[in-house]
């Protein structure tokens, strides 16, 4: 049996992150719905472009898995992005049976505009915090994102991770 010991600070931080994550997801969803027409991207399209910017060209299945979307929904999302000139489909050089989806320069510009509008939208929620407090938060969140990314890459959060029960 593996015993996991967590400090009160760790438990409190995890609880706050759970609340914050859920709250930010709702805020992002409302933002996407309200600005879809003016920014030209739906939330799944934004997330797809963001994934492509961060991870480079990807297969459709990888994009669908990452976003927890069905293959059909992912295909429709990519279709809209291709028609709009924001992504391309090319043959996967490692396996010609698959296509790679890649963001275009126009797609990356649309992504940047979307993110800038979202940052501006969120800035009002941070008005009550001082510059040094915001800098501390940004630095802590950056370290947390790095730690989570490292754990993810090591398979910690993956479905293929083997869990041993006593």
C-alpha positions, 0 to 999 in steps of 0.5 A: 500500500502506498501512503500519500502524505499531504500537508495542509498547505498542499490540500488547501492549494489543491482545493483552491486550484479545483475551484479556480479551474472550474471557475476559469473554465466557465469564464472562458466558455462564456467569453467564447460564446459572447465573442465567437462572432467578433473573434471568428473562433469557437472555443474548440477552434481556439483550443485546437489552434493553441494545441497546434502552436504548443505541440506543432502539427498533430494527427486528428486523433491526438487533437480529439483526445487532448480536447476530450472531443469525439472524432466527428466533432474534431473533424468538423472543427478542423474542417472549419479551420481549414476552410477559414485558412487557419489550418492545413491538412498534410500527409503524415510522412511517418504514416501516409494513412494519417493526416497532420493538422498544422496551424497557418500564419493566419491561424496563429494571428487569429489565436494571438488576437483571441488570447489578447482579447481574453487577457483584456477581458480577465484584467478587470478581475485582477484590478484589486491586486497590486503589481507585486502580488500579480508578479508573485502569482504569475511566477507561482503559476508558471512554476506550477504549470511547469511542474504539471507539464513535467508530470504529464510528460512522465505519464502521471496524469495519463490513462496508461499509467498503471495504478497498483492497489494493495 
